[in-house]
Amino acid sequence: MGSWTIEDHLKAALNRLKTKNAELPCRENSLAITKIEEALMWLDHRTKDRQARGVEGTKED
């Protein structure tokens, strides 16, 4: 198997939770889904910011 990013793991967990929540909906699953979606949004925000500053893929802040 290839290298997985944090985003890949979060997307897999999100997909699994959405499937389970469709079968057996509950508030806790829905909250976890929202938080994973929020985490993905912030990671995407970070990536876009780093790309705009020309430091994506480096150790620079």
CORZIVEN-V823838 format. One record per residue. N is the residue number from 1. RES is the residue in three letters. D_LAST is the distance of its C-alpha to the last C-alpha in Angstrom with 1 decimal. Layout:
BEGIN
n & res & d_last
N & RES & D_LAST
N & RES & D_LAST
END
This chain:
BEGIN
n & res & d_last
1 & MET & 30.2
2 & GLY & 26.9
3 & SER & 23.4
4 & TRP & 22.6
5 & THR & 19.3
6 & ILE & 18.7
7 & GLU & 19.7
8 & ASP & 22.8
9 & HIS & 23.9
10 & LEU & 23.4
11 & LYS & 25.4
12 & ALA & 28.1
13 & ALA & 28.4
14 & LEU & 28.6
15 & ASN & 31.3
16 & ARG & 33.2
17 & LEU & 33.1
18 & LYS & 34.3
19 & THR & 37.1
20 & LYS & 38.2
21 & ASN & 38.0
22 & ALA & 40.2
23 & GLU & 42.7
24 & LEU & 42.6
25 & PRO & 40.7
26 & CYS & 39.6
27 & ARG & 37.4
28 & GLU & 35.1
29 & ASN & 34.4
30 & SER & 33.8
31 & LEU & 31.3
32 & ALA & 29.5
33 & ILE & 29.4
34 & THR & 27.9
35 & LYS & 25.2
36 & ILE & 24.3
37 & GLU & 24.3
38 & GLU & 22.0
39 & ALA & 19.5
40 & LEU & 19.7
41 & MET & 19.2
42 & TRP & 16.0
43 & LEU & 14.6
44 & ASP & 15.8
45 & HIS & 14.3
46 & ARG & 10.8
47 & THR & 11.7
48 & LYS & 13.3
49 & ASP & 10.5
50 & ARG & 8.2
51 & GLN & 11.6
52 & ALA & 12.4
53 & ARG & 9.5
54 & GLY & 10.4
55 & VAL & 7.4
56 & GLU & 9.3
57 & GLY & 10.7
58 & THR & 8.4
59 & LYS & 6.5
60 & GLU & 3.8
61 & ASP & 0.0
END
